[in-house]
Amino acid sequence: MAGSRLAARYAWCSDYLKFAVGGHGATTGHPPSAAARREKEAARRGAIAAVLGATRVPRSDNPSGIGAVALPKQTVAAAAHPPPRMRTCAVVGAGAAGLAAAARLASAGCKVTVLEARDRIGGRCAQAELGGHMVDLGAEFSHGRGRVFTACEQAGLPPPRAVAAHEEDAPPGLRTRFWDGQTLSDGNGRDHPALAAMRHVWDELLCDDEMVEDGDAEDCSFDALAKARGLDTATVGALHAFCAAEYATDMNLLGLKEFRRREHLFEAGVHDCSTDYSMEGRYVPLLASLAERARASGAVVRLSSPVRRVEHVSDDRPVLVDGDAYDAVVVTVPVGALKSDRATLELIGVSPGLRDAIARAGYHAASKVIVTLSHAPWEVGVRSGPEREATDQTPDAEQGGNGLRAVGGAGDSSRQAPCGERWAELLLCADASLAKQIWIRMSNNACIATGFCGGPTDAAACAALTDSEAADELVRQLRRIYGCGDELRWVQCIKVDWGTDVWAGCGAYSSPAVGACGVWRELRKTGAKRLLLAGEAVHPRGSTVCSALESGEWAADMFLSRLGLECEAR
């Protein structure tokens, strides 16, 4: 038996050396001479020592010559515990959450592949040029000084500028404006009866302990609350404007309990969202910088690569992404893209609880109308510019895109910034106009106005209009608000309908839904150790890019912990 083991060992060494030293000992058909045998034996021993890093054992200590090569202790330990292979991770989606997860996983040494359906990165962060100015087609604000500010600093970008503050004691230059269809008033205080009544409803709701997540009170919508309390038309209009502008949803869809839970995060100082900061086109370069960090650490980003199926088989087997196996997978597509009635991606092998959470999570459409104006609407006595001539500037976007078109013409947009130091204004509109929220900003002496139509009702009304019709309606709304005449005109425009974007899940961002308080926790429970969801909806705050970035980093950290790895660059 010992002789058989010795023969087998020698045969293994002989075969190994044929590979390692390029075929020493190959037969020629003639018996080798004694000198040739000695030379071959010396070569064999030298090759083993060189390849294995071994040291010679003195023949006096080993007179039999068996095992004449001794391995160092380090080599024996390495053989007993070989270094772990590089872990493979797939990240589905190259938006904020996906790129944040990819950068963190790659920096920890994982082999990361990012799969993005679009022909660009960014997801719901997108931009276009309008009249020589970059405008945000999707996410546009940082709500508070959160993770976005850190990301801007890491990307070498200037910090965003404050547009508006929502506290009652906000400084004059950051106070919002409220339009009730007849008068334009301060939007932060309680001077207007409708705003006073709306803030009173909020105060009672935030103090109602029965409306906590596990409280005894039954969850209901803002619409049901308004009817139960017999709120007047003006107050209902203010509430509707708030629901559409803040959460891109309708009053009959926004749940009181989840709204209260999120608001308490702000009250407790966990997430400060009291001030809105305009990104002014920074989101796209910020995410491009994040993608470059991921690539620098070895990640591969594949564009125009939609994923149709992610299958979790068991916790001890790889996850299959359209048939390709990965040790871990982070799915960062919008929650709307996972809903059964509009799903672009199928999850196999996840828990029933996750499917229920996806179905209950609030997620609705939104549209934006962006125009450059002939002058700032608060300016008076400005001569009207020449008639505009509408022409298509860019073709419809790719399948699943927003059908973006720029429409332009001549006009004078070179005006001085008004109101001294103030460079922007945020309006909440409670009448039956097109946009429930409008923000106006000065950019290099040009005036840019954006109308936001959030929620199924307002988004559908905007989507039914052509770009030119939507721009005309927005300008008519501004004329009524500021008391302007026909001299106020739009010069160029873009309309974005996120409700028609299949890769965005036919929506804009998550919202508090009735019966879905704390649903973000359930979205984290996939029932699979190797598969996680990430994104703004999978975060306690939700609805923001900050939430998406933090959620992506959370998912990466979870996997690194499970894989026994540690990220070197936080």
Legacy VTK file of the C-alpha trace (Angstrom):
# vtk DataFile Version 3.0
C-alpha trace
ASCII
DATASET POLYDATA
POINTS 570 float
0.000 0.000 0.000
2.851 2.374 0.903
4.548 1.579 -2.376
1.343 2.381 -4.258
1.048 5.753 -2.529
4.693 6.505 -3.321
4.213 5.555 -6.940
1.108 7.700 -7.170
2.922 10.654 -5.586
5.804 10.322 -8.016
3.411 10.035 -10.958
1.678 13.263 -9.820
5.025 15.084 -9.528
6.070 13.838 -12.943
2.857 15.009 -14.582
3.012 18.370 -12.759
6.574 18.982 -13.919
5.702 18.247 -17.513
3.478 21.294 -17.245
5.678 23.377 -14.966
9.092 22.973 -16.582
8.037 22.549 -20.153
8.252 18.786 -20.713
11.468 17.611 -19.041
11.578 13.858 -19.051
9.685 13.376 -22.293
10.710 10.048 -23.846
12.690 9.807 -27.073
12.289 6.091 -27.744
15.799 5.243 -26.382
16.666 4.312 -22.774
18.265 7.334 -21.055
21.868 7.122 -19.921
22.852 7.258 -16.238
24.080 10.835 -16.704
20.791 11.803 -18.348
18.828 10.211 -15.510
20.862 12.141 -12.924
20.355 15.394 -14.864
16.619 14.747 -15.131
16.373 13.967 -11.404
18.229 17.172 -10.531
15.903 19.140 -12.801
12.878 17.498 -11.199
13.993 18.358 -7.662
14.976 21.903 -8.647
11.624 22.501 -10.320
9.691 21.322 -7.275
11.745 23.601 -5.039
11.253 26.566 -7.350
7.518 26.074 -7.881
6.559 25.290 -4.305
9.065 27.573 -2.610
10.473 24.545 -0.793
13.772 24.065 1.010
16.046 21.085 0.765
16.134 18.633 3.624
19.704 17.417 4.300
20.126 13.827 3.140
21.665 12.970 6.489
18.313 13.759 8.113
16.459 11.715 5.543
18.592 8.785 4.490
15.792 7.070 2.596
15.451 10.022 0.214
11.685 9.763 0.433
10.081 13.211 0.728
13.393 14.928 0.211
11.628 18.263 -0.263
10.071 19.962 2.801
7.409 22.666 2.498
7.580 25.818 4.621
4.836 26.162 7.268
3.339 29.125 5.413
2.959 27.011 2.277
1.287 24.200 4.215
-1.159 26.676 5.806
-1.946 28.222 2.434
-2.612 24.813 0.961
-4.955 23.947 3.819
-6.767 27.314 3.541
-6.556 28.571 -0.067
-7.371 32.262 -0.609
-11.086 32.848 -1.310
-11.991 33.407 -4.897
-13.215 36.829 -5.958
-16.923 37.141 -5.245
-19.153 38.001 -8.195
-21.936 40.556 -7.723
-24.555 41.809 -10.153
-26.225 45.171 -9.687
-29.425 45.591 -11.692
-29.882 49.271 -12.521
-27.386 52.125 -12.883
-29.308 54.798 -11.030
-28.223 56.391 -7.761
-28.768 53.258 -5.644
-27.161 50.923 -8.170
-24.035 53.007 -8.664
-23.636 53.547 -4.912
-23.856 49.793 -4.331
-21.483 49.027 -7.208
-18.831 51.501 -6.052
-18.845 50.102 -2.516
-18.811 46.430 -3.571
-16.052 46.964 -6.133
-13.874 48.879 -3.675
-14.097 45.864 -1.348
-12.661 43.596 -4.022
-15.825 42.074 -5.474
-16.134 41.427 -9.178
-19.092 43.690 -9.976
-21.232 43.846 -13.102
-23.819 46.631 -13.408
-26.659 45.898 -15.836
-28.616 48.951 -17.057
-31.582 48.825 -19.423
-31.140 52.347 -20.783
-28.331 53.573 -23.000
-27.220 55.906 -20.193
-26.625 55.838 -16.458
-28.664 57.848 -13.964
-32.116 56.265 -13.985
-34.630 58.900 -12.923
-31.833 61.487 -12.797
-31.606 62.900 -16.308
-30.888 66.225 -17.933
-31.080 68.028 -21.265
-29.994 71.319 -22.760
-32.693 73.929 -23.157
-31.778 77.271 -24.681
-28.125 76.743 -23.820
-28.918 75.843 -20.192
-28.829 72.428 -18.535
-32.166 71.482 -16.992
-33.093 68.498 -14.827
-35.705 66.252 -16.386
-36.138 64.039 -13.341
-34.815 64.534 -9.825
-33.936 68.185 -9.343
-33.690 68.931 -5.625
-31.793 67.804 -2.588
-34.288 67.896 0.259
-32.021 68.857 3.115
-28.264 68.552 3.510
-27.904 64.791 3.235
-25.821 62.226 1.392
-26.062 64.247 -1.826
-23.877 66.996 -0.359
-21.180 64.466 0.522
-21.402 62.981 -2.964
-21.024 66.430 -4.540
-17.900 67.032 -2.485
-16.459 63.652 -3.492
-17.193 64.425 -7.142
-15.572 67.872 -6.940
-18.889 69.641 -7.596
-20.000 72.858 -5.878
-22.706 72.368 -3.235
-26.337 72.925 -4.278
-27.945 76.305 -3.635
-30.942 76.751 -1.351
-34.216 77.448 -3.172
-36.830 77.389 -0.446
-37.273 76.605 3.238
-40.553 75.231 4.587
-40.342 76.211 8.230
-42.740 78.836 9.496
-39.836 81.046 10.569
-37.897 80.675 7.281
-35.900 83.770 6.215
-37.564 86.113 3.697
-35.312 85.065 0.805
-36.312 81.397 1.137
-40.025 81.626 1.889
-42.424 79.899 -0.499
-45.450 81.511 -2.172
-49.042 80.215 -2.120
-51.527 80.803 -4.964
-55.198 80.087 -4.238
-56.476 81.111 -7.652
-56.987 84.763 -6.719
-54.200 85.977 -4.445
-50.488 85.261 -4.075
-49.479 85.098 -0.421
-46.765 83.861 1.930
-46.641 80.064 1.827
-44.817 79.468 5.106
-47.056 81.078 7.660
-50.653 80.734 8.748
-51.975 84.063 7.489
-53.963 82.428 4.699
-57.028 80.585 6.107
-56.450 77.517 3.912
-52.819 77.205 4.977
-53.741 77.732 8.624
-56.350 74.953 8.406
-53.942 72.615 6.613
-51.197 73.144 9.197
-53.734 72.563 11.974
-54.581 69.175 10.405
-50.879 68.311 10.289
-50.325 69.299 13.908
-53.207 67.116 15.111
-52.061 64.202 12.992
-48.476 64.358 14.256
-49.695 64.433 17.847
-52.211 61.580 17.455
-50.543 58.563 19.085
-53.201 56.227 17.710
-51.915 56.958 14.207
-48.503 55.428 14.872
-47.497 52.423 12.793
-48.934 49.838 15.211
-51.606 52.132 16.637
-55.256 51.183 17.060
-56.585 53.751 14.605
-57.410 52.471 11.139
-55.287 53.922 8.369
-57.021 56.147 5.834
-56.252 58.720 3.147
-56.065 62.495 3.343
-59.181 62.608 1.207
-61.111 60.533 3.742
-59.812 62.734 6.550
-60.899 65.910 4.733
-64.404 64.543 4.209
-64.684 63.359 7.814
-63.737 66.798 9.092
-65.780 68.710 6.550
-62.835 70.809 5.344
-63.723 73.687 3.020
-62.835 73.768 -0.662
-59.846 76.083 -0.223
-58.265 73.845 2.410
-58.893 70.741 0.304
-57.219 72.519 -2.608
-54.188 73.282 -0.463
-53.994 69.656 0.698
-54.275 68.371 -2.863
-51.495 70.707 -3.995
-49.313 69.504 -1.130
-49.918 65.794 -1.902
-49.173 66.306 -5.599
-46.079 68.443 -5.064
-44.491 66.617 -2.126
-45.258 62.974 -2.885
-46.482 62.852 -6.523
-49.789 61.344 -5.478
-53.471 62.177 -5.054
-55.277 62.920 -1.789
-57.250 59.682 -1.964
-54.013 57.659 -2.207
-51.751 59.258 0.395
-51.914 57.297 3.674
-51.989 59.126 7.001
-49.909 56.624 9.007
-46.960 56.456 6.609
-47.096 60.239 6.158
-46.964 60.657 9.944
-44.066 58.184 10.258
-41.980 60.063 7.688
-42.781 63.461 9.156
-41.676 62.272 12.589
-38.266 61.434 11.116
-37.941 65.139 10.315
-39.276 66.234 13.681
-36.752 63.980 15.445
-33.920 65.360 13.354
-33.114 61.961 11.807
-33.521 63.416 8.314
-33.527 67.197 7.902
-35.611 68.093 4.869
-36.721 71.571 5.923
-34.799 73.270 3.088
-34.860 72.431 -0.629
-31.629 72.842 -2.598
-31.553 73.064 -6.383
-29.052 70.736 -8.052
-28.972 72.887 -11.225
-27.860 69.989 -13.404
-25.439 68.440 -10.879
-27.128 65.066 -10.477
-25.916 63.621 -13.784
-22.217 64.553 -13.336
-22.454 63.438 -9.694
-23.633 59.969 -10.743
-21.104 59.891 -13.590
-18.385 60.432 -10.994
-19.806 57.601 -8.892
-19.814 55.316 -11.934
-16.190 56.224 -12.642
-15.252 55.343 -9.062
-16.892 51.951 -9.512
-15.074 51.364 -12.815
-11.751 52.421 -11.284
-12.235 49.633 -8.731
-12.879 47.102 -11.487
-16.653 47.240 -11.924
-18.104 46.749 -15.403
-21.117 48.862 -16.419
-23.160 47.420 -19.277
-25.649 49.805 -20.865
-28.615 48.779 -23.036
-28.721 45.520 -21.066
-32.234 45.079 -19.653
-32.666 42.265 -17.139
-35.868 40.272 -17.448
-35.502 37.581 -14.781
-33.692 37.266 -11.443
-33.982 33.822 -9.867
-33.047 32.875 -6.319
-32.762 29.092 -6.024
-31.401 28.618 -2.488
-29.080 30.397 -0.062
-26.226 27.992 -0.834
-26.424 28.422 -4.600
-25.721 31.429 -6.859
-28.467 33.786 -7.977
-29.303 33.600 -11.681
-29.658 36.842 -13.638
-31.105 35.940 -17.027
-29.295 32.614 -16.637
-25.905 34.010 -15.511
-24.785 32.984 -12.006
-23.654 35.513 -9.360
-22.737 35.146 -5.708
-24.889 38.166 -4.806
-27.385 40.373 -6.626
-28.710 43.845 -5.787
-31.875 44.837 -7.671
-32.220 48.629 -7.740
-34.951 49.170 -10.329
-37.841 51.421 -9.199
-40.478 49.622 -7.166
-42.990 50.457 -9.885
-41.010 48.315 -12.335
-41.607 45.323 -10.048
-45.366 45.719 -9.739
-47.274 42.965 -11.530
-49.304 45.280 -13.781
-46.218 47.018 -15.222
-43.298 44.752 -14.336
-40.244 44.846 -16.588
-38.358 42.402 -14.326
-39.543 39.146 -12.768
-38.283 38.048 -9.336
-38.295 34.277 -8.818
-37.872 32.540 -5.476
-38.489 35.559 -3.220
-40.766 35.559 -0.193
-44.542 36.114 -0.471
-44.105 38.957 2.019
-41.881 40.806 -0.425
-44.411 40.437 -3.230
-47.104 41.812 -0.949
-44.895 44.757 0.037
-44.208 45.587 -3.626
-47.929 45.532 -4.349
-48.745 47.844 -1.404
-45.954 50.378 -1.905
-47.160 53.719 -3.251
-45.717 54.719 -6.628
-47.339 57.053 -9.146
-46.778 59.084 -12.276
-45.501 62.639 -12.606
-44.832 65.055 -15.456
-42.657 68.144 -15.771
-43.025 71.084 -18.130
-39.835 73.138 -18.414
-39.699 76.430 -20.327
-37.318 79.292 -20.851
-39.227 82.554 -20.571
-38.979 85.820 -22.466
-38.344 87.472 -19.094
-38.947 86.894 -15.413
-42.712 86.998 -14.721
-42.307 89.475 -11.865
-40.696 92.043 -14.194
-42.988 94.769 -15.537
-42.886 96.956 -18.612
-40.836 94.473 -20.657
-41.295 94.569 -24.396
-42.638 91.312 -25.854
-40.256 89.351 -28.040
-40.856 88.130 -31.603
-43.350 85.370 -32.248
-41.918 81.967 -31.514
-41.752 79.328 -34.190
-42.260 75.817 -32.806
-39.959 73.156 -34.238
-38.919 69.725 -33.050
-35.301 69.757 -31.906
-34.685 66.231 -30.731
-36.295 62.891 -31.594
-38.260 60.807 -29.161
-36.138 59.001 -26.636
-35.400 55.293 -26.778
-38.031 52.664 -26.026
-39.088 53.051 -22.466
-37.952 56.675 -22.402
-39.935 59.834 -21.892
-40.558 60.791 -25.521
-38.569 63.967 -24.877
-38.846 66.730 -27.436
-37.440 70.237 -27.296
-39.512 72.944 -28.967
-37.976 76.320 -29.670
-38.124 79.689 -31.316
-36.843 83.231 -31.111
-37.261 85.515 -28.134
-35.338 87.780 -25.789
-34.329 85.981 -22.599
-31.509 88.317 -21.511
-32.898 89.897 -18.338
-31.382 90.887 -15.050
-32.029 88.693 -12.011
-34.768 90.302 -9.879
-35.280 90.641 -6.128
-31.706 91.514 -5.228
-29.993 88.419 -3.872
-32.951 86.106 -4.535
-32.391 83.934 -7.585
-35.347 81.498 -7.397
-38.943 81.227 -6.246
-41.091 78.209 -5.324
-44.881 78.350 -5.728
-47.602 76.038 -4.410
-50.755 76.360 -6.513
-54.085 75.305 -5.010
-56.364 76.168 -7.938
-57.341 74.037 -10.918
-54.317 75.054 -12.967
-51.980 72.643 -14.768
-49.098 72.532 -12.262
-49.546 72.282 -8.503
-45.940 73.321 -7.950
-43.843 75.781 -9.978
-40.270 76.817 -9.407
-38.634 79.672 -11.266
-34.906 80.288 -11.315
-32.476 82.660 -12.982
-29.582 81.049 -14.857
-27.016 83.308 -16.533
-29.621 86.064 -16.964
-32.153 83.620 -18.429
-35.387 82.762 -16.633
-36.350 79.075 -16.454
-39.724 77.923 -15.107
-40.648 74.327 -14.260
-44.183 73.148 -13.677
-44.571 69.895 -11.714
-47.685 67.779 -12.239
-47.514 64.988 -9.654
-49.932 62.160 -9.009
-52.145 60.136 -11.362
-54.719 62.883 -11.963
-52.438 65.825 -12.755
-49.841 63.707 -14.582
-52.492 62.228 -16.867
-53.830 65.695 -17.699
-50.319 66.876 -18.597
-49.482 63.752 -20.592
-52.549 64.345 -22.766
-51.081 67.668 -23.986
-48.446 68.221 -26.628
-45.255 69.933 -25.580
-46.385 73.272 -27.013
-49.838 72.993 -25.456
-48.351 72.250 -22.031
-45.938 75.197 -22.356
-48.812 77.503 -23.364
-50.842 76.360 -20.350
-47.934 76.891 -17.946
-47.341 80.427 -19.241
-51.049 81.261 -18.939
-50.862 80.056 -15.327
-47.854 82.322 -14.662
-49.637 85.280 -16.240
-52.569 84.836 -13.861
-50.327 84.453 -10.821
-48.105 87.473 -11.518
-50.660 89.641 -13.335
-48.715 89.628 -16.601
-50.035 90.212 -20.075
-49.217 88.577 -23.387
-45.705 90.017 -23.192
-44.737 86.994 -21.064
-43.960 84.172 -23.486
-42.097 80.926 -23.514
-39.077 80.625 -25.781
-38.219 76.923 -25.631
-39.786 73.996 -23.810
-39.466 70.343 -22.900
-42.207 68.134 -21.464
-41.295 64.980 -19.541
-43.918 62.311 -18.808
-42.435 59.812 -16.374
-45.741 57.966 -16.345
-44.931 56.639 -19.823
-41.388 55.527 -18.989
-41.443 51.733 -18.599
-37.911 51.552 -17.162
-39.001 53.975 -14.433
-41.949 51.734 -13.653
-44.299 54.295 -15.211
-43.817 56.641 -12.288
-41.629 59.159 -10.519
-40.933 58.067 -6.938
-42.500 56.268 -3.980
-45.194 57.842 -1.831
-46.910 57.054 1.499
-49.814 54.756 0.635
-52.858 53.727 2.627
-52.149 50.474 4.469
-48.411 50.624 3.699
-46.921 52.196 6.823
-43.335 50.995 7.242
-43.421 49.071 3.960
-39.761 49.990 3.377
-38.778 47.409 6.020
-40.698 44.675 4.240
-39.031 45.583 0.945
-35.704 44.712 2.594
-36.894 41.201 3.483
-36.471 39.262 0.254
-36.304 35.860 1.915
-32.936 35.318 0.208
-29.477 35.925 1.672
-27.931 36.430 -1.758
-30.584 38.785 -3.167
-31.528 42.268 -1.927
-33.563 45.216 -3.159
-32.262 48.770 -2.906
-33.540 52.177 -3.966
-35.353 55.205 -2.601
-38.427 53.127 -1.726
-36.254 50.759 0.355
-35.303 53.486 2.819
-37.050 54.967 5.871
-37.230 58.455 4.311
-37.985 57.412 0.733
-38.710 59.558 -2.338
-35.273 61.236 -2.587
-31.885 60.707 -4.205
-30.302 60.827 -0.744
-32.495 57.858 0.185
-31.423 55.993 -2.954
-27.702 56.552 -2.323
-27.944 55.439 1.303
-30.049 52.411 0.386
-27.519 51.260 -2.218
-24.701 51.553 0.302
-26.770 49.662 2.890
-27.308 46.749 0.474
-23.590 46.628 -0.362
-22.645 46.612 3.328
-25.100 43.779 4.002
-23.487 41.625 1.335
-19.948 42.490 2.425
-20.860 41.423 5.949
-22.344 38.164 4.705
-19.337 37.502 2.464
-16.907 38.289 5.265
-15.377 41.220 3.403
-14.799 44.836 4.339
-14.960 47.923 2.201
-11.689 49.853 2.234
-13.089 53.089 0.800
-16.269 54.283 2.475
LINES 1 571
570 0 1 2 3 4 5 6 7 8 9 10 11 12 13 14 15 16 17 18 19 20 21 22 23 24 25 26 27 28 29 30 31 32 33 34 35 36 37 38 39 40 41 42 43 44 45 46 47 48 49 50 51 52 53 54 55 56 57 58 59 60 61 62 63 64 65 66 67 68 69 70 71 72 73 74 75 76 77 78 79 80 81 82 83 84 85 86 87 88 89 90 91 92 93 94 95 96 97 98 99 100 101 102 103 104 105 106 107 108 109 110 111 112 113 114 115 116 117 118 119 120 121 122 123 124 125 126 127 128 129 130 131 132 133 134 135 136 137 138 139 140 141 142 143 144 145 146 147 148 149 150 151 152 153 154 155 156 157 158 159 160 161 162 163 164 165 166 167 168 169 170 171 172 173 174 175 176 177 178 179 180 181 182 183 184 185 186 187 188 189 190 191 192 193 194 195 196 197 198 199 200 201 202 203 204 205 206 207 208 209 210 211 212 213 214 215 216 217 218 219 220 221 222 223 224 225 226 227 228 229 230 231 232 233 234 235 236 237 238 239 240 241 242 243 244 245 246 247 248 249 250 251 252 253 254 255 256 257 258 259 260 261 262 263 264 265 266 267 268 269 270 271 272 273 274 275 276 277 278 279 280 281 282 283 284 285 286 287 288 289 290 291 292 293 294 295 296 297 298 299 300 301 302 303 304 305 306 307 308 309 310 311 312 313 314 315 316 317 318 319 320 321 322 323 324 325 326 327 328 329 330 331 332 333 334 335 336 337 338 339 340 341 342 343 344 345 346 347 348 349 350 351 352 353 354 355 356 357 358 359 360 361 362 363 364 365 366 367 368 369 370 371 372 373 374 375 376 377 378 379 380 381 382 383 384 385 386 387 388 389 390 391 392 393 394 395 396 397 398 399 400 401 402 403 404 405 406 407 408 409 410 411 412 413 414 415 416 417 418 419 420 421 422 423 424 425 426 427 428 429 430 431 432 433 434 435 436 437 438 439 440 441 442 443 444 445 446 447 448 449 450 451 452 453 454 455 456 457 458 459 460 461 462 463 464 465 466 467 468 469 470 471 472 473 474 475 476 477 478 479 480 481 482 483 484 485 486 487 488 489 490 491 492 493 494 495 496 497 498 499 500 501 502 503 504 505 506 507 508 509 510 511 512 513 514 515 516 517 518 519 520 521 522 523 524 525 526 527 528 529 530 531 532 533 534 535 536 537 538 539 540 541 542 543 544 545 546 547 548 549 550 551 552 553 554 555 556 557 558 559 560 561 562 563 564 565 566 567 568 569
